[in-house]
Every structure is written in C-alpha cells, then in structure tokens.
Amino acid sequence: MNGQAIIEQLETRRKELGMTDEAFARLLGISRPLWSQLRSGRRRLTLAVLRRILRTFPDWEEAVLALLREEA
C-alpha cells in the first residue's frame, strides 16, 4: 500500500463520518492546511502524521506497517 492509498482511505473515512476537512484534520491532530496538502499530494505522509493516524484509527495498523515496509 502506498501513501496515496492511505490518504484516499482517510478521505473516504472523512466522508463516511460526515466531517468537514477542518474537523477531520482536528480529529487527526494536524492542521487543515497540512490535510489539504496531503490530499493534493503536495506533501508526503511523515512518520509523525502516521502516528497520529494510528492514534485516531488503531485498526489501520496493518496498512501503515505495509507502507513503512514498502518505503524501507
């Protein structure tokens, strides 16, 4: 799984939850501009952002680990 696939899954989850970009970014513990940059591909997922994703969605551990293995 690549970083863009995780972003796409996050966007799907945001829509399922009926959240605005700002509210979803706050849920993840990141800024709205950073969320926007991640979605558009202008920024890559960092380890710090991946940690925040796992804190918010612990069931995504396998997807995040697959990404880390792929990038190693």
N, C-alpha and C positions, 0 to 999 in steps of 0.2 A: 504494500500500500504506500502511495506517495503522499506528500504533504497536501497537495491539492485535493486529493480524495478525502482527507480528513476535514479540510475546510468545507468541502461540499457536504459532507455528513453533518458538520456543525450548522451549516446554513439550513439544511433540512430539519434539524432538531429545533433551530430557532423558529422556523415557520410552524412546526408542529406545536410548539409552546405558545405560539401567537405573540411572540415578543418583538419589540422594535429592535433595531440594531443597537441603539444605546442601552436598552435594558439588558440585552443579551451580552453585550460587552461587559457591563457591570456584573452580571452573573458570573462570567468567566474571570473577572478581576483584571480586565485590561481596559484600555481607553477605546472609545468609539472610533477615533481615527486609526488606531492600530488594527482594530477589527476590520475596518474598511480596507486598509492596505493589505491585510492578509487575504481577504476575499477577492481583491482585484489582482493578486499575485505580485504586487509591488514589494511586499515583504515576505520573507520565508518564516516558517514556524521555527521558533527558537526553543531551546530546552526549557527556559522559564515559562514560555507560553504552553508548552506541552504539559508541564507540571500543573499549571492552572486548569488545563482541560481535564486532566486526571482527577484533580480535586473536585471538580464540578461533576464529571461523568466517570466515576471509577470503573464502570463496566466497559470503558473504551481501552482498558489496559492492553489487550492483545493488539489492537490496531496501532497504538502508539509504539509498542515494543517492535512491531513489524517495521514501522517506519524507521525507528532507530537502528535496527539491524540492517535495513536496506542502505542507510546512509553511512554505516560504519565501514 
